[in-house]
Amino acid sequence: MPDGKIIKNLVNGRTYTNEPVEARLGPHRFMIPANYYNDQVGPSPGIGLELTLFWPTLEAAPPGNHPARTINEQYRQASATVVPVDRVPIDSVLDRLVTTDWTAEVGSLRRRDPRARLDLRTQQSEMFGLTPYIIDEDRMARFAKAFEAINGHEPLRNPATEKDWSIARSPDGALVTFIACSSKRLSEDGLVVSEDEITSDGSAQAAMCSHHFVDSDKRIAFNMSYPRVLLLDWKRMEEAMRDVMDRYQIS
């Protein structure tokens, strides 16, 4: 057992453990301890693997933590859905998230939506080793005018869905990380970090991030979710999730 001795905890009549559970992603097999899963039980059929690490250590919670997780622990969750990629080239997965070329016809209005295309967004100064991009409001105004001419009304805008984007590229220019977060122009963090604790600032909601990356060798894709206040640790979280998949792969 790579993480040491087997632990079993009885909570609400159910036994939780860190015993390894077999999981498959495409042709690959993994034996991941049960406490790494969101429910601390194991993989659910048909939806890939749902794993959770906890900031700042980025390790799994002890077995039996899931049913009685504190609010602070919920704020510190970095959860990931890990899925196999077999229907599209693995190198195209991230590119498909930052353009409408794959889903809209050439010349269509959808191809001019600045909210949905990296090449129509405005680049910002580098932060945390990422390059941020925000919606270009000048382009958005022109898009809205064209949209209204065709549809008779301006496009609906929902602040909850208009995300700030951040990317990282490899030395050869390939897109290797894509992160979409609640817009800083439209929402406060909602949380405060103090040493190893995260607490609410009294706001009704917490700003969140969705963090996408792939493992080309294993042909798997990751989608992590965590509060925006943890964005500065994006690289560590990405490396921690990759390490879990490397450490527990058996074939």
C-alpha positions as CSV (number, residue, x, y, z in Angstrom):
1,M,0.0,0.0,0.0
2,P,1.9,3.2,-1.2
3,D,0.3,5.5,1.4
4,G,1.0,3.2,4.4
5,K,-1.3,1.0,6.4
6,I,-5.0,0.3,5.6
7,I,-7.3,2.6,7.6
8,K,-11.0,1.9,8.2
9,N,-13.5,4.3,9.7
10,L,-17.1,3.6,10.5
11,V,-19.3,6.7,9.9
12,N,-23.1,6.6,10.0
13,G,-23.1,2.9,9.6
14,R,-20.8,2.8,6.6
15,T,-17.2,1.8,6.5
16,Y,-14.8,4.1,4.7
17,T,-11.3,3.0,3.8
18,N,-8.1,3.9,1.9
19,E,-8.0,0.5,0.3
20,P,-7.2,0.7,-3.4
21,V,-10.2,0.5,-5.8
22,E,-9.7,-0.6,-9.4
23,A,-10.6,1.9,-12.1
24,R,-10.3,1.9,-15.9
25,L,-9.8,4.9,-18.3
26,G,-9.6,3.6,-21.8
27,P,-7.0,0.9,-22.0
28,H,-5.4,1.9,-18.7
29,R,-6.0,0.5,-15.2
30,F,-5.5,2.3,-11.9
31,M,-5.6,1.2,-8.3
32,I,-6.5,4.5,-6.5
33,P,-7.3,4.5,-2.8
34,A,-11.0,4.9,-2.1
35,N,-10.5,8.1,0.0
36,Y,-9.3,10.0,-3.1
37,Y,-12.7,9.8,-4.7
38,N,-15.3,12.5,-4.1
39,D,-17.6,10.2,-2.3
40,Q,-14.7,8.2,-0.8
41,V,-16.1,5.0,-2.2
42,G,-14.9,4.6,-5.7
43,P,-15.6,5.3,-9.4
44,S,-19.1,5.8,-10.7
45,P,-20.0,3.9,-13.9
46,G,-19.9,5.9,-17.1
47,I,-18.6,9.3,-15.9
48,G,-14.9,8.8,-15.6
49,L,-13.2,9.3,-12.2
50,E,-14.2,12.0,-9.8
51,L,-11.3,12.8,-7.4
52,T,-10.8,15.3,-4.7
53,L,-7.6,16.8,-3.1
54,F,-7.5,19.3,-0.3
55,W,-5.5,22.5,-0.3
56,P,-2.9,23.3,1.0
57,T,-1.4,19.9,1.2
58,L,-3.2,18.7,-2.0
59,E,-3.7,15.2,-0.5
60,A,-6.8,13.1,0.0
61,A,-9.0,13.5,3.0
62,P,-8.8,10.7,5.6
63,P,-11.4,7.9,5.1
64,G,-14.8,8.8,6.5
65,N,-14.3,12.6,6.1
66,H,-16.9,12.8,3.2
67,P,-20.2,12.6,5.2
68,A,-19.1,15.1,7.8
69,R,-17.0,17.6,5.8
70,T,-16.8,21.0,7.4
71,I,-17.5,24.3,5.5
72,N,-13.8,25.1,5.6
73,E,-12.9,21.7,4.1
74,Q,-15.5,22.3,1.3
75,Y,-13.8,25.6,0.5
76,R,-10.4,23.9,0.3
77,Q,-11.6,21.2,-2.1
78,A,-9.9,20.9,-5.5
79,S,-12.0,18.3,-7.3
80,A,-11.4,16.8,-10.7
81,T,-13.3,14.8,-13.3
82,V,-10.9,12.6,-15.3
83,V,-12.1,11.1,-18.5
84,P,-10.6,9.1,-21.4
85,V,-10.3,10.8,-24.8
86,D,-10.9,8.4,-27.7
87,R,-13.1,10.2,-30.2
88,V,-11.0,13.2,-31.0
89,P,-7.2,13.8,-31.2
90,I,-5.9,14.4,-27.6
91,D,-4.0,17.5,-28.8
92,S,-7.2,19.1,-29.9
93,V,-9.1,18.9,-26.6
94,L,-8.0,22.2,-25.2
95,D,-8.1,24.0,-28.5
96,R,-11.8,23.1,-28.8
97,L,-12.6,25.0,-25.6
98,V,-11.2,28.3,-26.8
99,T,-12.8,28.7,-30.3
100,T,-16.1,28.1,-32.1
101,D,-14.4,26.8,-35.2
102,W,-15.4,23.2,-34.3
103,T,-19.1,24.0,-33.7
104,A,-20.0,26.9,-36.0
105,E,-20.0,27.2,-39.8
106,V,-17.6,29.5,-41.5
107,G,-19.1,32.9,-41.8
108,S,-21.7,32.3,-39.1
109,L,-22.4,34.9,-36.4
110,R,-21.3,32.4,-33.8
111,R,-17.8,32.7,-35.1
112,R,-17.7,36.4,-34.2
113,D,-18.8,36.0,-30.5
114,P,-16.0,37.5,-28.4
115,R,-17.1,35.6,-25.3
116,A,-16.4,32.2,-26.9
117,R,-13.1,32.8,-28.8
118,L,-9.6,33.4,-27.4
119,D,-8.6,35.2,-30.6
120,L,-11.3,37.8,-30.1
121,R,-10.5,38.4,-26.4
122,T,-8.1,41.0,-24.9
123,Q,-4.9,39.8,-23.5
124,Q,-3.9,41.0,-20.0
125,S,-0.6,41.1,-18.1
126,E,0.7,37.7,-17.0
127,M,-0.3,36.5,-13.5
128,F,0.7,33.4,-11.6
129,G,2.5,32.1,-14.7
130,L,-0.8,32.4,-16.7
131,T,-1.8,34.7,-19.5
132,P,-5.3,36.1,-18.8
133,Y,-7.8,37.1,-21.5
134,I,-11.0,39.1,-20.9
135,I,-14.0,39.8,-23.1
136,D,-13.3,42.7,-25.5
137,E,-16.2,45.0,-25.0
138,D,-15.6,46.9,-28.2
139,R,-15.8,43.7,-30.2
140,M,-18.8,42.7,-28.0
141,A,-20.7,45.9,-29.0
142,R,-20.1,45.2,-32.7
143,F,-21.2,41.5,-32.2
144,A,-24.3,42.7,-30.3
145,K,-25.3,45.0,-33.2
146,A,-24.9,42.3,-35.8
147,F,-26.8,39.8,-33.6
148,E,-29.7,42.3,-33.2
149,A,-29.8,42.9,-36.9
150,I,-30.4,39.2,-37.5
151,N,-32.4,38.2,-34.4
152,G,-34.3,41.4,-33.6
153,H,-32.8,41.7,-30.1
154,E,-29.4,42.0,-28.5
155,P,-27.7,38.8,-27.2
156,L,-28.6,37.9,-23.6
157,R,-25.7,38.4,-21.2
158,N,-25.4,36.5,-18.0
159,P,-22.6,37.5,-15.7
160,A,-22.5,34.1,-14.2
161,T,-21.4,32.6,-17.5
162,E,-19.1,35.3,-18.8
163,K,-15.8,34.0,-17.5
164,D,-12.3,35.4,-17.4
165,W,-10.0,33.0,-19.3
166,S,-6.3,32.2,-18.5
167,I,-4.0,30.0,-20.5
168,A,-0.5,28.5,-20.4
169,R,1.4,27.4,-23.4
170,S,4.3,25.0,-24.0
171,P,7.6,26.3,-25.3
172,D,6.5,25.4,-28.8
173,G,3.3,27.5,-28.4
174,A,0.8,24.6,-27.9
175,L,-2.1,25.3,-25.5
176,V,-1.5,23.1,-22.4
177,T,-3.7,24.7,-19.7
178,F,-7.0,26.5,-20.0
179,I,-8.7,28.0,-16.9
180,A,-12.1,29.8,-16.9
181,C,-13.0,31.7,-13.7
182,S,-15.8,33.9,-12.5
183,S,-15.0,37.4,-13.9
184,K,-13.2,39.7,-11.5
185,R,-15.0,42.6,-13.1
186,L,-18.4,41.1,-12.1
187,S,-17.8,39.2,-8.8
188,E,-15.8,39.3,-5.6
189,D,-13.8,36.3,-4.5
190,G,-16.3,35.6,-1.7
191,L,-13.6,33.8,0.3
192,V,-10.6,34.9,2.4
193,V,-7.4,32.9,2.7
194,S,-5.6,33.1,6.0
195,E,-2.6,30.7,6.4
196,D,-4.1,27.3,5.8
197,E,-7.7,28.3,6.4
198,I,-10.3,29.6,3.9
199,T,-13.4,31.4,5.2
200,S,-16.3,33.3,3.7
201,D,-16.1,37.0,3.6
202,G,-19.9,37.2,4.1
203,S,-20.8,37.1,0.4
204,A,-23.6,34.8,-0.8
205,Q,-21.4,33.0,-3.2
206,A,-17.8,32.1,-3.9
207,A,-16.1,32.8,-7.2
208,M,-15.0,29.5,-8.9
209,C,-12.6,28.3,-11.5
210,S,-12.8,25.4,-14.0
211,H,-9.3,24.2,-14.9
212,H,-8.7,22.0,-18.0
213,F,-5.6,20.1,-19.0
214,V,-4.7,16.7,-20.6
215,D,-2.2,13.8,-20.3
216,S,-1.3,13.1,-23.9
217,D,0.4,9.8,-23.1
218,K,-2.5,8.3,-21.2
219,R,-5.0,10.1,-23.5
220,I,-7.0,11.4,-20.5
221,A,-8.5,14.9,-19.9
222,F,-8.9,16.6,-16.5
223,N,-11.4,19.2,-15.5
224,M,-10.7,20.6,-12.0
225,S,-12.9,22.9,-10.0
226,Y,-11.8,25.1,-7.1
227,P,-12.4,28.5,-5.6
228,R,-10.8,31.4,-7.5
229,V,-8.8,32.5,-4.4
230,L,-6.7,29.3,-5.0
231,L,-5.8,30.2,-8.6
232,L,-2.3,31.2,-7.6
233,D,-1.7,27.5,-6.8
234,W,-3.0,26.2,-10.2
235,K,0.3,24.7,-11.2
236,R,0.6,22.8,-7.9
237,M,-2.9,21.5,-8.2
238,E,-2.3,20.4,-11.8
239,E,0.9,18.6,-10.9
240,A,-0.8,16.9,-7.9
241,M,-3.6,15.5,-10.0
242,R,-1.1,14.2,-12.6
243,D,0.9,12.6,-9.8
244,V,-2.1,10.7,-8.5
245,M,-2.7,9.2,-11.9
246,D,1.0,8.3,-12.4
247,R,1.4,6.9,-8.9
248,Y,-1.6,4.6,-9.0
249,Q,-1.5,3.4,-12.7
250,I,-0.9,-0.4,-12.9
251,S,-1.2,-0.9,-16.6
